[in-house]
Amino acid sequence: MFLIFNKKLNLRLSENLPIDWEKLREKFLDIALGKVNQMKKALSDGNLRLVQLYAHQLKGSGTSYGFPEITEIAGQIQEKCASNLCDEVSELVQRLCDLIEKFKSNSR
């Protein structure tokens, strides 16, 4: 039997077992919300580089889990960070947080 272990998602996938797509998506949303909270902390510390890093991580994975809206907003956050537009970054981070919370409440 061939097993894959993904540390971030803490799930085991096997060729012989069906993948629980909804469980993967829920776990992704939990991780994404954690990243948003890290962005908020980095913003309060004035660390736009760290905000940009977390946004880059979400931009790269949102669509893969079926959340292109997360990818879109994360990309906008990256761009605003690169332009040093703190107020706009803060607004986008809050929009992203609200969106993830909405997805989480819809998945229950």
C-alpha positions as CSV (number, residue, x, y, z in Angstrom):
1,M,0.0,0.0,0.0
2,F,1.3,3.4,-0.9
3,L,0.8,6.2,1.7
4,I,1.4,9.9,1.5
5,F,1.6,11.9,4.7
6,N,1.1,15.6,4.5
7,K,2.5,17.3,7.6
8,K,0.6,20.6,7.2
9,L,-2.8,19.0,6.8
10,N,-2.0,16.1,9.2
11,L,-3.9,13.6,7.0
12,R,-3.0,10.3,5.4
13,L,-4.0,9.6,1.9
14,S,-3.9,6.1,0.3
15,E,-4.5,4.9,-3.2
16,N,-7.0,2.4,-1.7
17,L,-9.0,4.9,0.3
18,P,-11.3,7.6,-1.1
19,I,-10.2,11.1,-0.3
20,D,-12.5,13.0,1.9
21,W,-12.5,16.3,-0.1
22,E,-14.7,18.2,2.3
23,K,-12.4,17.3,5.2
24,L,-9.4,18.5,3.3
25,R,-11.2,21.8,2.5
26,E,-12.2,22.3,6.1
27,K,-8.6,21.7,7.3
28,F,-7.3,24.1,4.6
29,L,-9.7,26.8,5.9
30,D,-8.5,26.2,9.5
31,I,-4.9,26.7,8.3
32,A,-5.9,29.7,6.2
33,L,-7.5,31.4,9.2
34,G,-4.4,30.8,11.2
35,K,-2.4,32.5,8.4
36,V,-4.8,35.4,8.5
37,N,-4.3,35.7,12.2
38,Q,-0.5,35.7,11.7
39,M,-1.0,38.4,9.1
40,K,-2.9,40.5,11.6
41,K,-0.1,40.1,14.1
42,A,2.5,41.0,11.5
43,L,0.5,44.1,10.6
44,S,0.4,45.2,14.2
45,D,4.1,44.8,14.3
46,G,4.5,46.7,11.1
47,N,6.1,43.8,9.3
48,L,4.7,43.9,5.7
49,R,7.3,41.4,4.5
50,L,5.8,38.8,6.7
51,V,2.2,39.7,5.7
52,Q,3.4,39.4,2.1
53,L,4.9,35.9,2.8
54,Y,1.7,34.6,4.3
55,A,-0.4,36.1,1.5
56,H,1.9,34.4,-1.0
57,Q,1.3,31.0,0.7
58,L,-2.5,31.4,0.6
59,K,-2.4,32.7,-3.0
60,G,-0.6,29.6,-4.0
61,S,-3.0,27.1,-2.4
62,G,-6.5,28.7,-2.3
63,T,-7.6,27.7,-5.8
64,S,-6.1,24.2,-5.4
65,Y,-8.7,23.6,-2.6
66,G,-11.5,25.1,-4.5
67,F,-11.3,28.7,-3.1
68,P,-10.3,31.0,-6.0
69,E,-11.6,34.0,-4.0
70,I,-8.9,33.3,-1.4
71,T,-6.3,33.2,-4.1
72,E,-7.6,36.5,-5.5
73,I,-7.6,38.5,-2.3
74,A,-4.2,37.0,-1.2
75,G,-2.8,38.2,-4.5
76,Q,-4.1,41.7,-3.9
77,I,-2.6,41.7,-0.4
78,Q,0.8,40.7,-1.9
79,E,0.6,43.6,-4.4
80,K,-0.4,46.1,-1.8
81,C,2.4,45.0,0.5
82,A,4.9,45.4,-2.3
83,S,3.6,49.0,-2.7
84,N,3.8,49.6,1.1
85,L,0.1,50.5,1.3
86,C,-0.6,49.6,4.9
87,D,-4.2,50.8,5.1
88,E,-5.2,48.9,2.0
89,V,-3.4,45.8,3.2
90,S,-5.3,46.0,6.5
91,E,-8.6,46.3,4.8
92,L,-7.8,43.3,2.5
93,V,-6.7,41.2,5.4
94,Q,-10.0,41.8,7.1
95,R,-11.9,41.0,3.9
96,L,-9.9,37.7,3.7
97,C,-10.7,36.9,7.3
98,D,-14.4,37.6,6.8
99,L,-14.4,35.4,3.6
100,I,-12.7,32.5,5.3
101,E,-15.1,32.7,8.3
102,K,-18.0,32.7,5.8
103,F,-16.6,29.6,4.0
104,K,-16.1,27.9,7.4
105,S,-19.7,28.6,8.5
106,N,-21.1,27.3,5.2
107,S,-19.1,24.1,5.5
108,R,-20.7,23.0,8.8
